[in-house]
Amino acid sequence: MAIVINEAFWMFFFMIGFVGTVDMINSFGPDAIKRVFHRDVSAAALLAGYLWLVLVVVAILRHDDTTSAMTASVLRNGALLYVATRIKKPQVHALMLVGVYLCYWPWWGYNVSEMLGLALVFGGLQLINQNRQWVSAKHWRYFVTIALMSVALWGLAAMIHHYDRWETLEVGVISILLLGVADLYDRLLRYRRKQTKTLTYGNNHDELTGVRSLALFRKDYQWFQSQLAAGHGDNLHLVMMDIDHFKAINDTYGHLIGDEALINFARDLQGYFIPMDYYAAVYRTGGEEFSILIFGLNDDQARLAIDNYYQRLKNLVVLRENPKLRLTVSAGISSIADAEVVLKDFIQRTDINLYAAKHRGRDQVVQTRSA
């Protein structure tokens, strides 16, 4: 019984750490490698390499007699079973298994029957990997599949290492249960990550239109200030647009239809700027007011970008109920090259131009040119 408790203890903490590390590699590994080494490496390749490292460490510990054969089997089997559904490229998973298989052969004295058994077990792991989406779709399905695979792995380990039958059975059952716990922990991590993404998206994007929010507008401005201070750009333009006579649309068609007009306008505005080869981000900064930060253009280029959108807007259908309705907008543009300008002052400069466009009859642009 003491052996069972010992193996359960080591496997529990090993699997919790292993699951967390695998989750980090899947989420951040490729991006980290690209930033540091400027190379594209898939998460699958990184996971395969990580498993290799784990198995090498386990082998060293076993070779130095600092861990028992049973504990080594617990850690090795747990790692192999867990990554079978986490490596998302079957080719990479297959190459990893081939490498592990070839390393096992000389250690086990070239026993043909044992190696044939290992080949069959590894074939089962590859089959699980190729059908990982189906296996992982339901926790019970994963648990049953892994349980069957665990029986095969532990049966083979008992034959090779001559483990006591009852100890192997007890440790195998505990291992299956802990793999189930590891899968639940993995699902919890994925759920929390999804919730965090949803929350972050909600904070950074306008709920109605889906474009960036006022809060993100302020954050992005701070980043642009740092780019200006570092000399990575000469100008930052702020464009503030206000839909002309939008209250009349709400009064005529109702607020739900008015919302539809806002959504279609915002999507079209964002769709216009996204393909551009310069940086431009669209924000909803008021009821029917939208702001655009444009980085890396001079005054003439920024004005041309807005004038081209004005031409595009003439053909935009914003209401299904009235396909002939067209929106017009009033816009103000100003720019800064000084990173010390506070956002409030930048907005005020641009807002003066926006109201000048309205007072001059709307459907036009007023721009303050750079000094």
C-alpha positions as CSV (number, residue, x, y, z in Angstrom):
1,M,0.0,0.0,0.0
2,A,2.9,2.3,0.8
3,I,4.2,1.9,-2.8
4,V,0.8,2.8,-4.2
5,I,0.5,6.0,-2.1
6,N,4.1,7.0,-3.0
7,E,3.4,6.6,-6.8
8,A,0.1,8.4,-6.5
9,F,1.8,11.3,-4.7
10,W,4.6,11.6,-7.4
11,M,2.3,11.2,-10.3
12,F,-0.3,13.8,-9.0
13,F,2.3,16.6,-8.7
14,F,4.1,15.6,-11.8
15,M,0.9,15.6,-13.9
16,I,-0.2,19.0,-12.5
17,G,3.1,20.5,-13.4
18,F,3.2,18.7,-16.8
19,V,-0.3,19.9,-17.7
20,G,0.6,23.5,-16.8
21,T,3.8,23.4,-18.8
22,V,2.1,21.9,-21.9
23,D,-0.6,24.5,-21.7
24,M,2.1,27.3,-21.6
25,I,4.0,25.8,-24.5
26,N,0.8,25.5,-26.6
27,S,-0.2,29.1,-25.8
28,F,3.0,31.0,-25.8
29,G,5.8,28.7,-27.1
30,P,5.8,29.5,-30.8
31,D,5.5,33.3,-30.2
32,A,8.3,33.2,-27.7
33,I,10.6,31.3,-30.1
34,K,9.9,33.7,-32.9
35,R,10.6,36.7,-30.7
36,V,13.9,35.3,-29.3
37,F,15.3,33.3,-32.2
38,H,13.3,34.8,-35.2
39,R,12.2,31.3,-36.3
40,D,8.9,29.7,-36.8
41,V,8.5,26.6,-34.8
42,S,5.1,24.9,-34.3
43,A,3.6,24.2,-30.9
44,A,3.5,20.5,-31.8
45,A,7.3,20.4,-32.4
46,L,7.9,22.2,-29.1
47,L,5.7,19.7,-27.3
48,A,7.5,16.8,-28.9
49,G,10.8,18.2,-27.8
50,Y,9.6,18.9,-24.3
51,L,8.4,15.3,-24.0
52,W,11.8,14.1,-25.1
53,L,13.4,16.2,-22.5
54,V,11.1,14.8,-19.8
55,L,11.8,11.2,-20.8
56,V,15.6,11.9,-20.9
57,V,15.4,13.3,-17.3
58,V,13.4,10.3,-16.2
59,A,15.9,7.9,-17.8
60,I,18.8,9.7,-16.1
61,L,17.1,9.5,-12.7
62,R,16.4,5.9,-13.2
63,H,20.0,5.2,-14.4
64,D,21.4,7.0,-11.3
65,D,19.1,4.9,-9.2
66,T,17.5,8.0,-7.7
67,T,14.0,6.8,-8.6
68,S,12.5,3.4,-8.8
69,A,11.5,1.5,-11.9
70,M,7.8,1.8,-10.9
71,T,8.1,5.6,-10.4
72,A,9.8,5.9,-13.8
73,S,7.0,3.9,-15.4
74,V,4.4,6.1,-13.7
75,L,6.0,9.3,-15.0
76,R,6.8,8.0,-18.5
77,N,3.4,6.5,-19.1
78,G,1.6,9.5,-17.8
79,A,3.5,11.9,-20.1
80,L,3.1,9.7,-23.2
81,L,-0.7,9.2,-22.6
82,Y,-1.3,12.9,-21.9
83,V,0.5,14.3,-25.0
84,A,-1.2,11.9,-27.3
85,T,-4.2,14.2,-27.5
86,R,-2.3,17.5,-27.1
87,I,0.1,17.4,-30.1
88,K,-1.9,18.7,-32.9
89,K,0.2,17.4,-35.8
90,P,0.0,13.6,-36.3
91,Q,3.2,13.6,-38.3
92,V,5.1,15.2,-35.5
93,H,3.5,12.8,-32.9
94,A,4.5,9.8,-35.1
95,L,8.1,11.0,-35.4
96,M,8.3,11.5,-31.7
97,L,7.0,7.9,-31.0
98,V,9.5,6.5,-33.5
99,G,12.3,8.3,-31.7
100,V,11.1,7.1,-28.3
101,Y,10.7,3.5,-29.6
102,L,14.2,3.4,-31.0
103,C,15.7,4.6,-27.7
104,Y,13.8,1.9,-25.8
105,W,15.1,-1.0,-28.0
106,P,18.7,-1.3,-26.7
107,W,17.7,-0.6,-23.1
108,W,15.5,-3.7,-23.2
109,G,18.0,-6.0,-24.6
110,Y,16.5,-6.4,-28.1
111,N,13.7,-8.5,-26.8
112,V,11.6,-9.0,-29.9
113,S,8.3,-9.9,-28.2
114,E,8.5,-6.9,-25.9
115,M,9.4,-4.6,-28.7
116,L,6.5,-5.9,-30.8
117,G,4.2,-5.2,-27.8
118,L,5.6,-1.7,-27.5
119,A,5.1,-1.1,-31.2
120,L,1.4,-2.1,-30.9
121,V,0.9,0.2,-27.9
122,F,2.6,3.1,-29.7
123,G,0.4,2.3,-32.7
124,G,-2.6,2.8,-30.3
125,L,-1.2,6.1,-29.1
126,Q,-0.8,7.3,-32.7
127,L,-4.4,6.2,-33.4
128,I,-5.6,8.3,-30.4
129,N,-3.6,11.3,-31.7
130,Q,-5.1,11.1,-35.2
131,N,-8.6,11.0,-33.6
132,R,-7.8,13.4,-30.7
133,Q,-10.7,15.8,-31.5
134,W,-13.2,13.0,-31.2
135,V,-11.5,11.6,-28.1
136,S,-11.2,14.9,-26.3
137,A,-14.7,16.2,-27.2
138,K,-16.2,14.6,-24.1
139,H,-14.4,14.0,-20.8
140,W,-15.9,10.5,-20.4
141,R,-14.8,9.6,-23.9
142,Y,-11.2,10.7,-23.1
143,F,-11.3,8.8,-19.8
144,V,-12.4,5.5,-21.3
145,T,-9.9,5.8,-24.2
146,I,-7.0,6.6,-21.9
147,A,-8.1,3.9,-19.4
148,L,-7.9,1.2,-22.2
149,M,-4.5,2.5,-23.4
150,S,-3.2,2.6,-19.8
151,V,-4.1,-1.1,-19.3
152,A,-2.0,-1.9,-22.4
153,L,0.9,0.2,-21.2
154,W,0.9,-1.1,-17.7
155,G,0.5,-4.7,-18.8
156,L,3.6,-4.2,-21.0
157,A,5.6,-2.5,-18.3
158,A,4.7,-5.3,-15.8
159,M,5.9,-7.9,-18.3
160,I,9.2,-6.1,-19.0
161,H,10.1,-5.1,-15.5
162,H,8.5,-8.1,-13.7
163,Y,6.4,-5.9,-11.4
164,D,4.3,-7.5,-8.8
165,R,0.9,-8.2,-10.3
166,W,-1.2,-6.6,-7.6
167,E,1.0,-3.6,-7.2
168,T,0.9,-3.0,-10.9
169,L,-2.9,-3.2,-10.9
170,E,-3.2,-0.8,-8.0
171,V,-0.8,1.7,-9.4
172,G,-2.4,1.4,-12.9
173,V,-5.8,2.2,-11.5
174,I,-4.5,5.2,-9.6
175,S,-2.7,6.3,-12.7
176,I,-5.9,6.1,-14.8
177,L,-7.8,8.2,-12.1
178,L,-5.0,10.8,-12.0
179,L,-5.0,11.1,-15.8
180,G,-8.7,11.8,-15.6
181,V,-7.9,14.5,-13.0
182,A,-5.2,15.9,-15.3
183,D,-7.7,16.1,-18.2
184,L,-10.1,18.0,-15.9
185,Y,-7.4,20.4,-14.9
186,D,-6.5,20.9,-18.6
187,R,-10.1,21.7,-19.4
188,L,-10.2,24.2,-16.5
189,L,-7.1,26.0,-17.8
190,R,-8.7,26.2,-21.3
191,Y,-12.0,27.4,-19.9
192,R,-10.3,30.1,-17.8
193,R,-8.2,31.2,-20.9
194,K,-11.4,31.4,-23.0
195,Q,-13.1,33.5,-20.3
196,T,-10.1,35.8,-20.0
197,K,-10.1,36.3,-23.8
198,T,-13.8,37.0,-23.8
199,L,-13.4,39.5,-20.9
200,T,-10.4,41.1,-22.6
201,Y,-12.2,41.4,-25.9
202,G,-15.3,42.9,-24.1
203,N,-13.1,45.5,-22.4
204,N,-11.2,46.4,-25.6
205,H,-14.1,46.4,-28.1
206,D,-17.3,48.2,-28.4
207,E,-20.2,45.8,-27.6
208,L,-22.5,47.0,-30.3
209,T,-20.3,47.5,-33.3
210,G,-17.2,45.3,-32.6
211,V,-14.7,48.1,-33.3
212,R,-12.2,49.1,-30.7
213,S,-13.4,50.8,-27.5
214,L,-12.7,54.1,-25.9
215,A,-10.6,52.4,-23.2
216,L,-8.4,50.8,-25.9
217,F,-8.2,54.2,-27.7
218,R,-6.5,55.6,-24.6
219,K,-4.1,52.6,-24.2
220,D,-3.2,52.7,-27.9
221,Y,-2.4,56.4,-27.8
222,Q,0.1,55.7,-25.0
223,W,1.8,53.1,-27.2
224,F,1.9,55.6,-30.2
225,Q,3.5,58.2,-27.9
226,S,6.3,55.7,-27.1
227,Q,6.8,55.0,-30.8
228,L,7.1,58.7,-31.5
229,A,9.5,59.2,-28.6
230,A,11.7,56.3,-30.0
231,G,11.7,57.9,-33.4
232,H,9.9,55.1,-35.2
233,G,7.5,57.5,-36.9
234,D,7.1,61.2,-37.8
235,N,3.4,61.8,-37.5
236,L,0.3,60.4,-35.7
237,H,-3.0,61.6,-37.2
238,L,-6.3,61.6,-35.3
239,V,-9.5,61.6,-37.4
240,M,-12.8,62.2,-35.6
241,M,-16.0,61.4,-37.5
242,D,-19.6,62.1,-36.6
243,I,-22.5,60.7,-38.6
244,D,-24.6,63.5,-39.8
245,H,-28.2,63.8,-38.6
246,F,-28.1,60.4,-37.0
247,K,-30.9,61.4,-34.5
248,A,-33.2,61.6,-37.5
249,I,-32.6,58.0,-38.4
250,N,-33.4,56.9,-34.8
251,D,-36.6,59.1,-34.8
252,T,-37.7,57.8,-38.2
253,Y,-36.9,54.1,-38.0
254,G,-36.4,53.4,-34.3
255,H,-33.3,52.7,-32.2
256,L,-32.9,49.1,-33.3
257,I,-32.7,50.1,-36.9
258,G,-30.4,53.0,-35.9
259,D,-28.2,50.4,-34.3
260,E,-28.1,48.4,-37.5
261,A,-26.9,51.5,-39.4
262,L,-24.2,52.1,-36.8
263,I,-23.0,48.5,-37.0
264,N,-22.9,48.5,-40.8
265,F,-21.1,51.9,-40.9
266,A,-18.5,50.8,-38.3
267,R,-17.8,47.5,-40.0
268,D,-17.4,49.2,-43.4
269,L,-15.1,51.8,-41.9
270,Q,-12.9,49.2,-40.3
271,G,-13.0,47.0,-43.4
272,Y,-11.7,49.9,-45.4
273,F,-8.6,50.5,-43.1
274,I,-7.7,46.9,-42.2
275,P,-6.1,46.1,-45.7
276,M,-4.0,49.3,-45.8
277,D,-0.2,49.0,-45.6
278,Y,0.0,51.6,-42.8
279,Y,-1.3,51.3,-39.3
280,A,-4.8,52.6,-38.8
281,A,-7.2,51.6,-36.0
282,V,-11.0,52.4,-35.7
283,Y,-12.6,53.2,-32.3
284,R,-16.1,54.1,-31.2
285,T,-15.6,57.0,-29.0
286,G,-19.2,58.2,-28.6
287,G,-22.8,57.5,-29.6
288,E,-22.4,58.1,-33.4
289,E,-18.8,59.3,-33.1
290,F,-15.9,57.3,-34.4
291,S,-12.2,58.0,-34.1
292,I,-9.3,56.7,-36.2
293,L,-5.6,56.8,-35.3
294,I,-3.4,56.7,-38.4
295,F,0.4,56.2,-38.0
296,G,3.1,56.8,-40.6
297,L,1.4,59.0,-43.1
298,N,2.0,62.7,-43.9
299,D,-0.9,65.2,-44.1
300,D,-1.6,64.8,-47.8
301,Q,-1.7,61.0,-47.5
302,A,-3.9,61.0,-44.4
303,R,-6.3,63.4,-46.2
304,L,-6.4,61.3,-49.3
305,A,-7.2,58.2,-47.2
306,I,-10.2,60.0,-45.7
307,D,-11.3,61.5,-49.0
308,N,-11.3,58.0,-50.6
309,Y,-13.4,56.7,-47.8
310,Y,-15.9,59.5,-48.4
311,Q,-16.2,58.3,-52.0
312,R,-16.7,54.7,-50.8
313,L,-19.4,55.8,-48.3
314,K,-21.6,57.1,-51.1
315,N,-22.3,53.5,-52.1
316,L,-22.7,52.0,-48.6
317,V,-26.1,50.4,-48.0
318,V,-26.7,50.8,-44.2
319,L,-30.4,49.9,-43.9
320,R,-32.2,46.9,-45.3
321,E,-35.5,48.7,-44.7
322,N,-34.4,51.6,-46.9
323,P,-31.6,50.6,-49.4
324,K,-31.5,54.1,-50.9
325,L,-30.6,55.8,-47.6
326,R,-27.0,57.0,-47.6
327,L,-25.0,58.2,-44.7
328,T,-22.8,61.3,-44.6
329,V,-20.2,62.2,-42.0
330,S,-18.4,65.2,-40.8
331,A,-14.8,64.8,-39.9
332,G,-11.9,66.6,-38.3
333,I,-8.2,65.8,-38.7
334,S,-5.2,66.9,-36.8
335,S,-1.7,65.5,-36.3
336,I,1.1,65.5,-33.8
337,A,4.8,64.7,-34.0
338,D,5.6,65.5,-30.4
339,A,5.3,62.5,-28.0
340,E,4.6,64.8,-25.1
341,V,1.2,65.9,-26.3
342,V,-1.4,64.6,-23.9
343,L,-4.4,62.9,-25.4
344,K,-6.9,65.5,-24.0
345,D,-5.1,68.2,-26.0
346,F,-4.9,66.1,-29.1
347,I,-8.7,65.3,-29.0
348,Q,-9.5,69.0,-28.4
349,R,-7.5,70.1,-31.5
350,T,-9.3,67.5,-33.6
351,D,-12.7,68.2,-32.1
352,I,-12.4,71.9,-33.1
353,N,-12.0,70.8,-36.7
354,L,-14.9,68.4,-36.4
355,Y,-17.3,71.1,-35.2
356,A,-16.0,73.4,-37.9
357,A,-17.0,70.8,-40.5
358,K,-20.4,70.6,-39.0
359,H,-20.8,74.4,-38.9
360,R,-19.8,74.7,-42.6
361,G,-22.7,72.5,-43.6
362,R,-21.6,68.9,-42.7
363,D,-20.5,66.1,-45.1
364,Q,-17.0,67.5,-45.3
365,V,-13.5,67.3,-43.7
366,V,-11.6,70.0,-41.9
367,Q,-7.9,69.4,-41.4
368,T,-5.2,71.2,-39.4
369,R,-2.0,70.7,-41.2
370,S,1.3,69.9,-39.4
371,A,3.6,72.9,-38.7
